[in-house]
Amino acid sequence: MLKSDFYFDLPEELIAQTPIKDRSSSRLMVLDRKSGKIEHKHFWDITDYLNKGDCLVINETKVIPARLIGAREDTGTRVEILLLRRLTDNKWETLVYPGKKARPGKVIVFGDGELKAEVKDIVEDGNRIVEFSYKGIFEEILDKLGQMPLPPYIKEKLEDKDRYQTVYAKNTGSAAAPTAGLHFTKELLEKIEQKGIDIARLTLHVGLGTFRPVKEENVLEHKMHSEYYMIDEENANKINNARKKGGRIIAVGTTSTRTLESVAQDNGYIPAKSGQTDIFIYPGYKFKAIDGLITNFHLPESTLIMLVSAFSTRENVLAAYKEAVEEKYRFFSFGDAMYIGDLNR
């Protein structure tokens, strides 16, 4: 299986640079995962594809303003840090640019010196372990000095940082948003529940590993980075009860999907569990947990388009993406959505 098998041509003007005003008014492409049949809708129509007794699974992770711009204490050289993973109260694994300016022992200063980071170690892929020093509460200082870590393909400034959060974001820790959830409004979620659809909540803190480009031409040689997940007993029971009663499990996003497929037993049972997952889902994978998937349009040759292709087929997904380009759908984080499922149910 080759990386180039998942390439598609995308005009740059179709990469959404800003979120649309009304979250739920984005377009929705509906794809029958077996036949490849396509329907064109709006996201608020998602309720038409959810049945009473189904369970919708959402990721409650909250993005932190993880991008910090500072300067080396000794030279004043500009240095940018992206927080990836909290190791202890004050130690983080980070991505630093330029890396050659951040050798162990160097100190980076942010703001007026109210936050400092000393580089402690260099680890896999050149990531840096840094230790922060400050007075006060770290989260409050980060909220003041940090910026939302928007993907590099978004060039426009984000005017309202809440638009890079889901309306149900709760548990802080992500370096990127679970973007399929950005389309939901509180009103739409209420409408879904009123229809008799249960909503289960889990957490997967999105790291940059999910979005790292696949460098190896042989897909099977790609190594995923691990991400923290958690699903508690109450929400695991919601999913298991829906399954037991004949309902479907509909995952919102690849992050919810990866969590469910990481913990699911062979019979589809979901235990309450937390830990790290580096699951890599690509065509040939046998899904145990989900029956439907709500997702955005993903980058060519990415692990995410491989996951989506595994849930349907590579041919169906690439045909759908080709039609999305022709119909001028908006792509990636602030773009439009897809629902993939069995449409005869």
VOPAGU-2260 file (C-alpha; in pm, 1 decimal, decimal comma):
REM VOPAGU-2260
SITE   aa  ch    i         X         Y         Z
SITE  MET   A    0       0,0       0,0       0,0
SITE  LEU   A    1     159,8     324,7    -117,8
SITE  LYS   A    2     127,0     678,9      10,5
SITE  SER   A    3      62,4     794,9    -345,1
SITE  ASP   A    4    -249,0     574,9    -355,6
SITE  PHE   A    5    -416,0     840,2    -139,0
SITE  TYR   A    6    -322,9    1146,2    -341,3
SITE  PHE   A    7    -582,5    1382,0    -485,7
SITE  ASP   A    8    -545,9    1717,9    -654,5
SITE  LEU   A    9    -676,3    2007,2    -444,5
SITE  PRO   A   10    -683,2    2368,8    -566,1
SITE  GLU   A   11    -541,7    2593,9    -293,1
SITE  GLU   A   12    -845,4    2823,2    -303,2
SITE  LEU   A   13   -1062,1    2542,3    -162,5
SITE  ILE   A   14    -866,8    2533,7     166,3
SITE  ALA   A   15   -1094,9    2714,4     412,4
SITE  GLN   A   16    -911,8    3000,3     582,2
SITE  THR   A   17   -1182,2    3115,0     822,9
SITE  PRO   A   18   -1483,1    2952,1     990,5
SITE  ILE   A   19   -1826,8    3032,7     852,0
SITE  LYS   A   20   -2059,8    3242,3    1067,5
SITE  ASP   A   21   -2308,6    2968,4    1156,9
SITE  ARG   A   22   -2132,0    2645,0    1249,6
SITE  SER   A   23   -2413,5    2414,5    1140,0
SITE  SER   A   24   -2469,3    2579,7     800,9
SITE  SER   A   25   -2157,6    2423,5     651,3
SITE  ARG   A   26   -2212,6    2180,8     367,3
SITE  LEU   A   27   -2243,9    1809,7     434,2
SITE  MET   A   28   -2150,6    1542,5     183,2
SITE  VAL   A   29   -2321,8    1213,1     262,8
SITE  LEU   A   30   -2143,3     901,0     140,8
SITE  ASP   A   31   -2284,6     549,5     147,6
SITE  ARG   A   32   -1984,0     354,1     267,5
SITE  LYS   A   33   -2072,2      44,7      59,5
SITE  SER   A   34   -2225,2     168,6    -264,9
SITE  GLY   A   35   -2038,7     497,5    -291,9
SITE  LYS   A   36   -2365,4     687,5    -350,6
SITE  ILE   A   37   -2333,0    1058,7    -269,0
SITE  GLU   A   38   -2585,6    1314,8    -143,6
SITE  HIS   A   39   -2526,6    1688,2     -93,6
SITE  LYS   A   40   -2680,5    1847,0     216,4
SITE  HIS   A   41   -2610,6    2099,9     492,6
SITE  PHE   A   42   -2473,3    1999,7     829,4
SITE  TRP   A   43   -2799,3    2073,7    1007,2
SITE  ASP   A   44   -2946,0    1785,0     802,2
SITE  ILE   A   45   -2731,2    1539,8    1001,1
SITE  THR   A   46   -3036,1    1460,8    1216,1
SITE  ASP   A   47   -3195,2    1294,2     910,3
SITE  TYR   A   48   -2917,9    1032,7     917,3
SITE  LEU   A   49   -2936,3     958,1    1290,2
SITE  ASN   A   50   -3203,4     723,0    1423,8
SITE  LYS   A   51   -3369,4     693,0    1760,8
SITE  GLY   A   52   -3159,2     454,3    1968,5
SITE  ASP   A   53   -2829,8     549,7    1804,5
SITE  CYS   A   54   -2540,1     681,1    2011,1
SITE  LEU   A   55   -2336,9     980,4    1894,7
SITE  VAL   A   56   -1981,7     985,3    2036,7
SITE  ILE   A   57   -1806,8    1321,0    2076,2
SITE  ASN   A   58   -1456,8    1420,2    2188,4
SITE  GLU   A   59   -1462,4    1673,3    2473,6
SITE  THR   A   60   -1097,1    1772,7    2446,7
SITE  LYS   A   61   -1020,3    2143,4    2463,8
SITE  VAL   A   62    -742,8    2311,7    2266,8
SITE  ILE   A   63    -490,6    2506,4    2470,4
SITE  PRO   A   64    -330,6    2824,5    2330,5
SITE  ALA   A   65     -22,7    2613,5    2275,0
SITE  ARG   A   66     180,0    2841,0    2046,2
SITE  LEU   A   67     425,1    3062,3    2234,3
SITE  ILE   A   68     654,0    3316,4    2069,1
SITE  GLY   A   69     951,8    3431,6    2270,6
SITE  ALA   A   70    1321,9    3501,8    2254,0
SITE  ARG   A   71    1641,4    3342,1    2379,3
SITE  GLU   A   72    1743,1    3505,8    2704,3
SITE  ASP   A   73    2111,1    3538,1    2606,0
SITE  THR   A   74    2084,7    3655,5    2243,9
SITE  GLY   A   75    1729,2    3785,2    2193,6
SITE  THR   A   76    1685,7    3549,3    1895,8
SITE  ARG   A   77    1319,8    3482,0    1816,1
SITE  VAL   A   78    1207,8    3131,5    1915,0
SITE  GLU   A   79     866,6    2968,4    1875,3
SITE  ILE   A   80     744,6    2684,4    2097,7
SITE  LEU   A   81     446,8    2458,2    2040,8
SITE  LEU   A   82     327,7    2266,1    2346,7
SITE  LEU   A   83     263,4    1901,4    2262,1
SITE  ARG   A   84     230,4    1702,7    2582,7
SITE  ARG   A   85     239,2    1782,7    2953,2
SITE  LEU   A   86     478,7    1553,1    3138,8
SITE  THR   A   87     463,1    1707,0    3490,2
SITE  ASP   A   88     319,8    2032,2    3626,5
SITE  ASN   A   89     595,6    2240,3    3467,4
SITE  LYS   A   90     761,6    2005,8    3216,3
SITE  TRP   A   91     632,4    1971,8    2860,6
SITE  GLU   A   92     731,5    1795,8    2543,3
SITE  THR   A   93     742,1    2066,6    2277,5
SITE  LEU   A   94     818,2    2141,8    1917,0
SITE  VAL   A   95    1068,3    2429,5    1890,6
SITE  TYR   A   96    1155,1    2641,6    1588,3
SITE  PRO   A   97    1431,2    2701,2    1502,7
SITE  GLY   A   98    1551,6    2389,8    1683,1
SITE  LYS   A   99    1921,5    2477,1    1653,2
SITE  LYS   A  100    1856,0    2779,7    1874,3
SITE  ALA   A  101    1714,9    2560,9    2152,0
SITE  ARG   A  102    1988,5    2336,1    2281,5
SITE  PRO   A  103    1979,5    2193,9    2636,3
SITE  GLY   A  104    2051,5    2463,0    2894,2
SITE  LYS   A  105    1919,2    2750,2    2682,5
SITE  VAL   A  106    1643,6    2967,3    2834,1
SITE  ILE   A  107    1358,8    3117,8    2632,1
SITE  VAL   A  108    1168,6    3418,1    2766,5
SITE  PHE   A  109     805,9    3504,5    2689,0
SITE  GLY   A  110     616,3    3827,8    2741,6
SITE  ASP   A  111     796,7    4059,2    2982,3
SITE  GLY   A  112     971,3    3768,9    3148,4
SITE  GLU   A  113     662,7    3645,0    3332,4
SITE  LEU   A  114     716,6    3304,4    3168,6
SITE  LYS   A  115    1050,0    3132,2    3103,0
SITE  ALA   A  116    1133,0    2791,3    2956,8
SITE  GLU   A  117    1463,0    2610,2    3001,8
SITE  VAL   A  118    1544,2    2342,3    2743,6
SITE  LYS   A  119    1619,2    2020,9    2935,4
SITE  ASP   A  120    1654,5    1753,1    2669,9
SITE  ILE   A  121    1618,6    1663,6    2301,2
SITE  VAL   A  122    1404,0    1357,0    2230,9
SITE  GLU   A  123    1260,8    1164,1    1935,3
SITE  ASP   A  124    1207,4    1363,7    1614,2
SITE  GLY   A  125    1399,3    1656,3    1763,4
SITE  ASN   A  126    1124,0    1751,9    2006,9
SITE  ARG   A  127    1242,5    1939,6    2315,7
SITE  ILE   A  128    1162,4    1877,3    2679,8
SITE  VAL   A  129    1132,6    2218,1    2847,8
SITE  GLU   A  130    1070,0    2320,5    3205,7
SITE  PHE   A  131     868,8    2637,9    3267,8
SITE  SER   A  132     920,2    2882,6    3551,8
SITE  TYR   A  133     669,8    3154,6    3641,6
SITE  LYS   A  134     480,7    3323,2    3922,6
SITE  GLY   A  135     108,7    3261,5    3946,3
SITE  ILE   A  136    -109,0    3009,0    3762,6
SITE  PHE   A  137      36,9    2855,1    3448,1
SITE  GLU   A  138    -297,8    2825,0    3267,0
SITE  GLU   A  139    -374,2    3194,8    3320,7
SITE  ILE   A  140     -31,1    3298,2    3193,1
SITE  LEU   A  141     -66,1    3066,7    2892,0
SITE  ASP   A  142    -408,8    3209,5    2813,8
SITE  LYS   A  143    -255,9    3558,2    2815,1
SITE  LEU   A  144      60,5    3485,8    2615,3
SITE  GLY   A  145     -29,8    3184,1    2400,7
SITE  GLN   A  146    -192,5    3169,1    2059,5
SITE  MET   A  147    -416,2    2903,2    1908,9
SITE  PRO   A  148    -198,9    2651,2    1721,0
SITE  LEU   A  149    -369,5    2675,7    1383,3
SITE  PRO   A  150    -247,1    2437,6    1109,6
SITE  PRO   A  151      14,0    2583,8     871,4
SITE  TYR   A  152    -227,2    2582,6     576,1
SITE  ILE   A  153    -440,7    2847,7     752,2
SITE  LYS   A  154    -284,7    3184,4     671,9
SITE  GLU   A  155    -565,4    3412,8     796,7
SITE  LYS   A  156    -567,8    3540,0    1155,5
SITE  LEU   A  157    -841,0    3383,1    1371,6
SITE  GLU   A  158   -1048,5    3670,7    1511,3
SITE  ASP   A  159   -1237,9    3462,7    1768,9
SITE  LYS   A  160   -1029,7    3185,2    1925,5
SITE  ASP   A  161   -1346,7    3010,6    2047,6
SITE  ARG   A  162   -1417,0    2917,5    1685,8
SITE  TYR   A  163   -1125,7    2673,3    1704,9
SITE  GLN   A  164   -1306,1    2499,2    1992,0
SITE  THR   A  165   -1612,8    2277,7    1983,7
SITE  VAL   A  166   -1913,2    2409,9    2177,4
SITE  TYR   A  167   -1869,9    2113,1    2413,1
SITE  ALA   A  168   -1492,9    2146,9    2469,8
SITE  LYS   A  169   -1420,8    2072,3    2836,0
SITE  ASN   A  170   -1095,5    1890,3    2911,2
SITE  THR   A  171    -786,3    2095,7    2827,8
SITE  GLY   A  172    -487,9    1933,3    2663,9
SITE  SER   A  173    -509,2    1933,8    2282,1
SITE  ALA   A  174    -255,2    2084,2    2044,9
SITE  ALA   A  175    -522,5    2085,9    1770,6
SITE  ALA   A  176    -900,4    2085,5    1753,1
SITE  PRO   A  177   -1110,9    1774,8    1682,4
SITE  THR   A  178   -1243,5    1958,5    1378,5
SITE  ALA   A  179   -1540,3    1737,0    1287,5
SITE  GLY   A  180   -1703,8    1862,7    1606,9
SITE  LEU   A  181   -1675,2    2228,7    1506,0
SITE  HIS   A  182   -1998,1    2200,0    1304,8
SITE  PHE   A  183   -2221,2    2132,6    1604,4
SITE  THR   A  184   -2416,5    2403,1    1785,1
SITE  LYS   A  185   -2579,8    2360,9    2125,3
SITE  GLU   A  186   -2918,7    2385,3    1955,2
SITE  LEU   A  187   -2832,2    2107,0    1709,7
SITE  LEU   A  188   -2710,4    1882,5    1991,8
SITE  GLU   A  189   -3038,5    1942,7    2178,2
SITE  LYS   A  190   -3234,5    1854,1    1864,8
SITE  ILE   A  191   -3035,6    1530,0    1833,7
SITE  GLU   A  192   -3109,9    1433,6    2194,0
SITE  GLN   A  193   -3478,6    1519,1    2152,1
SITE  LYS   A  194   -3491,3    1267,7    1868,6
SITE  GLY   A  195   -3391,4     992,8    2112,1
SITE  ILE   A  196   -3023,0     974,4    2025,8
SITE  ASP   A  197   -2787,4     938,4    2320,2
SITE  ILE   A  198   -2464,6    1140,4    2327,5
SITE  ALA   A  199   -2156,2     975,3    2478,5
SITE  ARG   A  200   -1848,5    1176,5    2566,4
SITE  LEU   A  201   -1483,4    1076,8    2566,6
SITE  THR   A  202   -1152,0    1260,7    2554,8
SITE  LEU   A  203    -858,4    1222,8    2319,3
SITE  HIS   A  204    -599,7    1499,7    2339,7
SITE  VAL   A  205    -501,2    1563,0    1979,8
SITE  GLY   A  206    -125,9    1577,7    1926,0
SITE  LEU   A  207      59,8    1679,6    1615,4
SITE  GLY   A  208     137,1    1315,2    1541,1
SITE  THR   A  209    -207,7    1279,0    1387,6
SITE  PHE   A  210    -122,6    1549,8    1136,2
SITE  ARG   A  211     241,7    1470,7    1066,3
SITE  PRO   A  212     292,9    1398,9     696,2
SITE  VAL   A  213     353,2    1040,1     595,3
SITE  LYS   A  214     712,1    1044,1     470,8
SITE  GLU   A  215     753,3     676,7     380,9
SITE  GLU   A  216     616,1     571,1      41,3
SITE  ASN   A  217     526,2     233,8     194,7
SITE  VAL   A  218     236,2     326,7     424,7
SITE  LEU   A  219     306,2      33,9     656,9
SITE  GLU   A  220     640,9     187,3     756,0
SITE  HIS   A  221     476,5     500,4     900,5
SITE  LYS   A  222     489,2     530,1    1280,2
SITE  MET   A  223     206,8     709,0    1461,7
SITE  HIS   A  224     277,2     914,7    1773,5
SITE  SER   A  225      78,9     828,4    2083,8
SITE  GLU   A  226    -203,1    1042,1    2223,9
SITE  TYR   A  227    -378,7    1032,4    2560,6
SITE  TYR   A  228    -741,5     912,7    2572,3
SITE  MET   A  229   -1002,2     855,3    2842,1
SITE  ILE   A  230   -1354,0     713,8    2846,2
SITE  ASP   A  231   -1534,4     672,1    3178,6
SITE  GLU   A  232   -1781,6     406,5    3285,3
SITE  GLU   A  233   -2094,3     619,5    3242,3
SITE  ASN   A  234   -2017,2     697,8    2879,7
SITE  ALA   A  235   -1889,6     348,8    2798,4
SITE  ASN   A  236   -2223,0     217,6    2928,0
SITE  LYS   A  237   -2414,8     455,4    2698,5
SITE  ILE   A  238   -2233,5     311,7    2397,6
SITE  ASN   A  239   -2271,1     -49,9    2509,1
SITE  ASN   A  240   -2641,4      -6,6    2587,1
SITE  ALA   A  241   -2708,1     145,8    2245,8
SITE  ARG   A  242   -2529,3    -146,2    2080,2
SITE  LYS   A  243   -2718,7    -399,8    2293,1
SITE  LYS   A  244   -3053,7    -248,1    2187,9
SITE  GLY   A  245   -2967,3    -249,6    1817,2
SITE  GLY   A  246   -2862,4     113,9    1786,9
SITE  ARG   A  247   -2566,7     233,5    1584,7
SITE  ILE   A  248   -2250,5     398,6    1713,8
SITE  ILE   A  249   -2175,6     718,2    1520,9
SITE  ALA   A  250   -1831,5     867,2    1586,3
SITE  VAL   A  251   -1776,4    1239,4    1552,4
SITE  GLY   A  252   -1430,7    1266,5    1402,8
SITE  THR   A  253   -1127,0    1051,0    1353,0
SITE  THR   A  254   -1022,0    1119,6    1713,8
SITE  SER   A  255   -1336,9     961,9    1858,4
SITE  THR   A  256   -1297,2     677,8    1609,5
SITE  ARG   A  257    -937,0     608,5    1708,2
SITE  THR   A  258   -1029,3     608,7    2076,6
SITE  LEU   A  259   -1320,8     368,6    2033,6
SITE  GLU   A  260   -1126,3     134,9    1807,5
SITE  SER   A  261    -833,0     139,8    2051,2
SITE  VAL   A  262   -1039,3      20,5    2347,1
SITE  ALA   A  263   -1304,2    -195,4    2173,8
SITE  GLN   A  264   -1305,7    -567,7    2230,5
SITE  ASP   A  265   -1358,5    -801,9    1934,9
SITE  ASN   A  266   -1734,9    -814,4    2002,1
SITE  GLY   A  267   -1757,4    -432,6    1999,9
SITE  TYR   A  268   -1784,3    -398,4    2378,0
SITE  ILE   A  269   -1635,3     -69,9    2505,3
SITE  PRO   A  270   -1471,1     -83,0    2850,1
SITE  ALA   A  271   -1407,8     225,5    3063,8
SITE  LYS   A  272   -1039,7     292,7    3010,0
SITE  SER   A  273    -764,0     552,0    2980,2
SITE  GLY   A  274    -414,1     541,5    2837,6
SITE  GLN   A  275    -209,6     619,0    2528,5
SITE  THR   A  276    -296,6     511,2    2176,1
SITE  ASP   A  277     -87,3     505,9    1860,1
SITE  ILE   A  278    -340,7     310,7    1655,0
SITE  PHE   A  279    -295,1     351,0    1278,6
SITE  ILE   A  280    -606,5     268,7    1076,7
SITE  TYR   A  281    -572,8     211,1     702,4
SITE  PRO   A  282    -757,1       0,4     439,6
SITE  GLY   A  283    -784,0    -361,9     545,0
SITE  TYR   A  284    -861,9    -269,4     905,3
SITE  LYS   A  285   -1173,5    -438,2    1048,7
SITE  PHE   A  286   -1378,7    -191,6    1251,3
SITE  LYS   A  287   -1510,3    -322,0    1583,9
SITE  ALA   A  288   -1677,3     -17,6    1738,0
SITE  ILE   A  289   -1831,2     227,3    1492,0
SITE  ASP   A  290   -2114,6     212,4    1238,9
SITE  GLY   A  291   -2098,5     568,3    1109,5
SITE  LEU   A  292   -1846,1     850,4    1090,0
SITE  ILE   A  293   -1881,9    1228,1    1079,3
SITE  THR   A  294   -1559,0    1384,7     958,2
SITE  ASN   A  295   -1405,2    1674,4     768,3
SITE  PHE   A  296   -1218,8    1660,5     437,0
SITE  HIS   A  297    -855,1    1567,0     497,2
SITE  LEU   A  298    -515,7    1634,0     340,6
SITE  PRO   A  299    -392,0    1422,9      49,0
SITE  GLU   A  300    -173,5    1128,5     153,1
SITE  SER   A  301    -252,1    1182,5     523,5
SITE  THR   A  302    -319,9     915,7     786,7
SITE  LEU   A  303    -668,8    1064,0     821,2
SITE  ILE   A  304    -772,9    1006,5     459,5
SITE  MET   A  305    -635,5     652,8     503,0
SITE  LEU   A  306    -862,7     601,7     805,9
SITE  VAL   A  307   -1165,6     731,8     615,8
SITE  SER   A  308   -1077,2     506,6     322,1
SITE  ALA   A  309   -1062,0     209,4     558,3
SITE  PHE   A  310   -1416,1     282,4     677,4
SITE  SER   A  311   -1549,4     291,7     321,0
SITE  THR   A  312   -1312,8     205,8      35,1
SITE  ARG   A  313   -1025,3     400,2    -115,2
SITE  GLU   A  314   -1210,6     414,6    -446,8
SITE  ASN   A  315   -1531,4     549,5    -290,7
SITE  VAL   A  316   -1349,0     810,3     -85,2
SITE  LEU   A  317   -1129,5     937,6    -369,1
SITE  ALA   A  318   -1435,9     957,2    -596,7
SITE  ALA   A  319   -1618,3    1154,0    -325,2
SITE  TYR   A  320   -1322,6    1388,6    -282,9
SITE  LYS   A  321   -1307,4    1442,1    -658,9
SITE  GLU   A  322   -1674,9    1538,9    -656,0
SITE  ALA   A  323   -1617,6    1763,4    -353,8
SITE  VAL   A  324   -1348,9    1950,2    -548,6
SITE  GLU   A  325   -1578,8    1981,8    -851,0
SITE  GLU   A  326   -1861,5    2109,6    -627,0
SITE  LYS   A  327   -1620,4    2351,3    -455,6
SITE  TYR   A  328   -1657,4    2218,7    -104,0
SITE  ARG   A  329   -1437,0    2387,5     159,2
SITE  PHE   A  330   -1153,1    2165,6     285,2
SITE  PHE   A  331    -966,6    2090,4     608,7
SITE  SER   A  332   -1007,8    2234,5     960,8
SITE  PHE   A  333   -1256,2    2516,2     892,0
SITE  GLY   A  334   -1408,6    2339,6     593,5
SITE  ASP   A  335   -1719,4    2133,9     522,9
SITE  ALA   A  336   -1813,5    1791,0     658,2
SITE  MET   A  337   -1884,4    1435,7     546,4
SITE  TYR   A  338   -2110,7    1171,7     693,0
SITE  ILE   A  339   -2011,1     817,5     598,8
SITE  GLY   A  340   -2245,0     531,6     682,1
SITE  ASP   A  341   -2492,2     272,2     559,9
SITE  LEU   A  342   -2768,5     488,9     414,9
SITE  ASN   A  343   -3024,3     208,3     389,9
SITE  ARG   A  344   -3062,8     213,0     770,6
